């Protein structure tokens, strides 16, 4: 099989598209993580504000119970979602076998291009 200029351009374009897709997934994960941290910091700040103002005026017990559940449940459930997102984005980084396969594929492609 002969490597033509067109074949090399197709390979480079495919490689670029794969790299671009990986960067977009990584960017999406970091945006997701930033929202997770930001929203949870706001929730913690809200709870601290309620605790600080509660000393002077007793608040509604039902509202405080609802707030407590949201303060603790939101980070846990959303954290699970962020963890799953991380597994999806970084799965190839955590799999040594996949990295080995990629290296071998590149090695064989380079050998083939050198021989032709």
Buried (B, 14 or more C-beta within 10 A) or exposed (E): EEEEEEEEEEEEEEEEEEEEEEEEBEEEBEEBEEEBEEEBEEBEEEBEEBEEEEEEEEEEEEEBEEBEEEBEEBBEEBEEEBEEBBEEBEEEEEEEEEEEEEEEEEEEEEEEEEEE
